[in-house]
Amino acid sequence: MKTAPRLLSTMLAAALAILPALAADAPLPSTAAPDPAPAQAGEDAAPAVALEPFLATYDAWNGGKPAGTASMRLARESGLWRIDLDITGTRGLARWVRLDIDQGTLFDEAGGDYRPLRQDTRRKALFMGRHVEGVYDWNAGVARWSGDIKEARRQPVPLLEGDKSGLLINLAIVRDAAPGRRLRYRFVDGGRVRDHQYAVAETTEYVEVDGLSYDAMRVSRTNGGNDETIFWVARGVPTPVRILQRENGEDAIDLRLVAYEGAR
């Protein structure tokens, strides 16, 4: 059956699209400077959010249908921090191809910001597997990637203060979101550099996820082209309560928080 490989490729791409890495936009030159502060001048600062270990569990949907589960974990590791995202296919095609995607970033806090140090991504499915590793060398001022990655993306990428991996952008959005704010981050991941801009809605809205209601802020990507990424962030919850990726106006991957707790 010829459609299976095409559907598999679509599923893999859609699953990873929840990360800022695969939202559609044009790459920035590697010398582009980030905004000195995420919020627009004159806006009230968001309350400081101290990092605390957590483990969050999500239901994963694809095109409005159950596709699997996902977990996001933030933990201390040898005096540093590590955030991991794991997506496992348990329903439909994702289960048939044994889809399993893991991404993690080791990072520290420098100048009150999250600074990536190492990054790794593993993608496993029936008859295929990929592993990519990245090192952010702040002393040398460059980041490099190795593994199953195109030769062009193995070239060193100059680093600028404030650069983040995809998972660290997720954490930064939870930290920085406040009604009416404009957020901007420089994404440096997988040998690519991109500008990510978000707008936080002026008012909060009630979002029901897994039978629980949250008074949440909608945070929408504003420069993603036809692909939309929307986060819902609630005060006191250390991770987004919902992450929705839409493609050409249609819902694609949708992560809905089921439970979260302090990581052990």
Secondary structure, 3 states (H helix, E strand, C coil): CCHHHHHHHHHHHHHHCCCHHHCCCCCCCCCCCCCCCCCCCCCCCCCCCCCCCEEEEEEEEECCEEEEEEEEEEEEECCEEEEEEEEEECCHHHHHCCCEEEEEEEEEEECCEEEEEEEEEEEEECCEEEEEEEEEECCCCEEEEEECCCHHHHCCEECCCCCECHHHHHHHHHHHCCCCCEEEEEEEECCEEEEEEEEECCCCEEEEECCEEEEEEEEEECCCCCEEEEEEEECCCCCCCEEEEEECCEEEEEEEEEEEECCC
